[in-house]
Amino acid sequence: MQRLLKLTLGALLLGACAPGLPPAPTVAPLTGAVPDEVPSVSEIDAAAPLADALRATWERDPQLYYEDGYQEFADRGGMVGVASIGAVDWAEVDDHRDLERAREIACRC
């Protein structure tokens, strides 16, 4: 079963993150340019609150995904931004077929 994740973005900051969200327009394509005005939060400042949100998510239900932890972080007032990294070959590994695809990509690095 494939799990589709939908994001709602406002000023390129995460607003909601859940598989049940209806399709919504985004501010910019995720592969597009990200404006310089996106606020920056130090990784050090975000580390403890993010770790706490991820821990709380796992303790609530170990079957949830890490994206649910980021949503918990955002719900608690944490800032989650998006940034383009350009075209990248990648594979999410859920089964043996995905693992083979990931290995093919890794061999090209």
MODELLER restraints for C-alpha pairs under 7 A, 6 or more apart:
rsr = mdl.restraints
at = mdl.atoms
rsr.add(forms.Gaussian(group=physical.xy_distance, feature=features.Distance(at['CA:3:A'], at['CA:19:A']), mean=6.93, stdev=0.5))
rsr.add(forms.Gaussian(group=physical.xy_distance, feature=features.Distance(at['CA:4:A'], at['CA:19:A']), mean=5.60, stdev=0.5))
rsr.add(forms.Gaussian(group=physical.xy_distance, feature=features.Distance(at['CA:5:A'], at['CA:18:A']), mean=5.78, stdev=0.5))
rsr.add(forms.Gaussian(group=physical.xy_distance, feature=features.Distance(at['CA:5:A'], at['CA:19:A']), mean=4.50, stdev=0.5))
rsr.add(forms.Gaussian(group=physical.xy_distance, feature=features.Distance(at['CA:6:A'], at['CA:17:A']), mean=6.01, stdev=0.5))
rsr.add(forms.Gaussian(group=physical.xy_distance, feature=features.Distance(at['CA:6:A'], at['CA:18:A']), mean=5.85, stdev=0.5))
rsr.add(forms.Gaussian(group=physical.xy_distance, feature=features.Distance(at['CA:6:A'], at['CA:19:A']), mean=5.79, stdev=0.5))
rsr.add(forms.Gaussian(group=physical.xy_distance, feature=features.Distance(at['CA:6:A'], at['CA:21:A']), mean=6.04, stdev=0.5))
rsr.add(forms.Gaussian(group=physical.xy_distance, feature=features.Distance(at['CA:7:A'], at['CA:16:A']), mean=5.81, stdev=0.5))
rsr.add(forms.Gaussian(group=physical.xy_distance, feature=features.Distance(at['CA:7:A'], at['CA:17:A']), mean=4.78, stdev=0.5))
rsr.add(forms.Gaussian(group=physical.xy_distance, feature=features.Distance(at['CA:7:A'], at['CA:18:A']), mean=6.90, stdev=0.5))
rsr.add(forms.Gaussian(group=physical.xy_distance, feature=features.Distance(at['CA:8:A'], at['CA:14:A']), mean=6.36, stdev=0.5))
rsr.add(forms.Gaussian(group=physical.xy_distance, feature=features.Distance(at['CA:8:A'], at['CA:15:A']), mean=5.36, stdev=0.5))
rsr.add(forms.Gaussian(group=physical.xy_distance, feature=features.Distance(at['CA:8:A'], at['CA:16:A']), mean=5.35, stdev=0.5))
rsr.add(forms.Gaussian(group=physical.xy_distance, feature=features.Distance(at['CA:8:A'], at['CA:17:A']), mean=6.75, stdev=0.5))
rsr.add(forms.Gaussian(group=physical.xy_distance, feature=features.Distance(at['CA:8:A'], at['CA:24:A']), mean=6.46, stdev=0.5))
rsr.add(forms.Gaussian(group=physical.xy_distance, feature=features.Distance(at['CA:8:A'], at['CA:26:A']), mean=6.56, stdev=0.5))
rsr.add(forms.Gaussian(group=physical.xy_distance, feature=features.Distance(at['CA:9:A'], at['CA:15:A']), mean=5.47, stdev=0.5))
rsr.add(forms.Gaussian(group=physical.xy_distance, feature=features.Distance(at['CA:9:A'], at['CA:26:A']), mean=5.66, stdev=0.5))
rsr.add(forms.Gaussian(group=physical.xy_distance, feature=features.Distance(at['CA:9:A'], at['CA:27:A']), mean=6.31, stdev=0.5))
rsr.add(forms.Gaussian(group=physical.xy_distance, feature=features.Distance(at['CA:10:A'], at['CA:27:A']), mean=6.45, stdev=0.5))
rsr.add(forms.Gaussian(group=physical.xy_distance, feature=features.Distance(at['CA:11:A'], at['CA:27:A']), mean=6.56, stdev=0.5))
rsr.add(forms.Gaussian(group=physical.xy_distance, feature=features.Distance(at['CA:12:A'], at['CA:27:A']), mean=6.48, stdev=0.5))
rsr.add(forms.Gaussian(group=physical.xy_distance, feature=features.Distance(at['CA:12:A'], at['CA:81:A']), mean=6.02, stdev=0.5))
rsr.add(forms.Gaussian(group=physical.xy_distance, feature=features.Distance(at['CA:12:A'], at['CA:82:A']), mean=5.99, stdev=0.5))
rsr.add(forms.Gaussian(group=physical.xy_distance, feature=features.Distance(at['CA:13:A'], at['CA:79:A']), mean=6.98, stdev=0.5))
rsr.add(forms.Gaussian(group=physical.xy_distance, feature=features.Distance(at['CA:13:A'], at['CA:80:A']), mean=5.73, stdev=0.5))
rsr.add(forms.Gaussian(group=physical.xy_distance, feature=features.Distance(at['CA:13:A'], at['CA:81:A']), mean=4.47, stdev=0.5))
rsr.add(forms.Gaussian(group=physical.xy_distance, feature=features.Distance(at['CA:13:A'], at['CA:82:A']), mean=6.46, stdev=0.5))
rsr.add(forms.Gaussian(group=physical.xy_distance, feature=features.Distance(at['CA:14:A'], at['CA:80:A']), mean=5.39, stdev=0.5))
rsr.add(forms.Gaussian(group=physical.xy_distance, feature=features.Distance(at['CA:14:A'], at['CA:81:A']), mean=6.00, stdev=0.5))
rsr.add(forms.Gaussian(group=physical.xy_distance, feature=features.Distance(at['CA:16:A'], at['CA:71:A']), mean=6.65, stdev=0.5))
rsr.add(forms.Gaussian(group=physical.xy_distance, feature=features.Distance(at['CA:17:A'], at['CA:71:A']), mean=5.86, stdev=0.5))
rsr.add(forms.Gaussian(group=physical.xy_distance, feature=features.Distance(at['CA:30:A'], at['CA:84:A']), mean=5.89, stdev=0.5))
rsr.add(forms.Gaussian(group=physical.xy_distance, feature=features.Distance(at['CA:31:A'], at['CA:84:A']), mean=5.13, stdev=0.5))
rsr.add(forms.Gaussian(group=physical.xy_distance, feature=features.Distance(at['CA:31:A'], at['CA:85:A']), mean=6.99, stdev=0.5))
rsr.add(forms.Gaussian(group=physical.xy_distance, feature=features.Distance(at['CA:31:A'], at['CA:86:A']), mean=5.70, stdev=0.5))
rsr.add(forms.Gaussian(group=physical.xy_distance, feature=features.Distance(at['CA:32:A'], at['CA:84:A']), mean=6.06, stdev=0.5))
rsr.add(forms.Gaussian(group=physical.xy_distance, feature=features.Distance(at['CA:33:A'], at['CA:84:A']), mean=6.23, stdev=0.5))
rsr.add(forms.Gaussian(group=physical.xy_distance, feature=features.Distance(at['CA:34:A'], at['CA:83:A']), mean=5.86, stdev=0.5))
rsr.add(forms.Gaussian(group=physical.xy_distance, feature=features.Distance(at['CA:34:A'], at['CA:84:A']), mean=6.33, stdev=0.5))
rsr.add(forms.Gaussian(group=physical.xy_distance, feature=features.Distance(at['CA:50:A'], at['CA:73:A']), mean=5.78, stdev=0.5))
rsr.add(forms.Gaussian(group=physical.xy_distance, feature=features.Distance(at['CA:53:A'], at['CA:69:A']), mean=5.63, stdev=0.5))
rsr.add(forms.Gaussian(group=physical.xy_distance, feature=features.Distance(at['CA:53:A'], at['CA:72:A']), mean=5.63, stdev=0.5))
rsr.add(forms.Gaussian(group=physical.xy_distance, feature=features.Distance(at['CA:53:A'], at['CA:73:A']), mean=5.19, stdev=0.5))
rsr.add(forms.Gaussian(group=physical.xy_distance, feature=features.Distance(at['CA:54:A'], at['CA:66:A']), mean=6.96, stdev=0.5))
rsr.add(forms.Gaussian(group=physical.xy_distance, feature=features.Distance(at['CA:54:A'], at['CA:69:A']), mean=4.42, stdev=0.5))
rsr.add(forms.Gaussian(group=physical.xy_distance, feature=features.Distance(at['CA:57:A'], at['CA:68:A']), mean=6.82, stdev=0.5))
rsr.add(forms.Gaussian(group=physical.xy_distance, feature=features.Distance(at['CA:57:A'], at['CA:69:A']), mean=5.35, stdev=0.5))
rsr.add(forms.Gaussian(group=physical.xy_distance, feature=features.Distance(at['CA:58:A'], at['CA:64:A']), mean=6.79, stdev=0.5))
rsr.add(forms.Gaussian(group=physical.xy_distance, feature=features.Distance(at['CA:74:A'], at['CA:80:A']), mean=6.54, stdev=0.5))
rsr.add(forms.Gaussian(group=physical.xy_distance, feature=features.Distance(at['CA:89:A'], at['CA:105:A']), mean=6.72, stdev=0.5))
rsr.add(forms.Gaussian(group=physical.xy_distance, feature=features.Distance(at['CA:90:A'], at['CA:102:A']), mean=6.76, stdev=0.5))
rsr.add(forms.Gaussian(group=physical.xy_distance, feature=features.Distance(at['CA:90:A'], at['CA:105:A']), mean=6.90, stdev=0.5))
rsr.add(forms.Gaussian(group=physical.xy_distance, feature=features.Distance(at['CA:91:A'], at['CA:98:A']), mean=6.45, stdev=0.5))
rsr.add(forms.Gaussian(group=physical.xy_distance, feature=features.Distance(at['CA:91:A'], at['CA:101:A']), mean=6.57, stdev=0.5))
rsr.add(forms.Gaussian(group=physical.xy_distance, feature=features.Distance(at['CA:91:A'], at['CA:102:A']), mean=5.37, stdev=0.5))
rsr.add(forms.Gaussian(group=physical.xy_distance, feature=features.Distance(at['CA:92:A'], at['CA:98:A']), mean=6.62, stdev=0.5))
rsr.add(forms.Gaussian(group=physical.xy_distance, feature=features.Distance(at['CA:93:A'], at['CA:99:A']), mean=5.41, stdev=0.5))
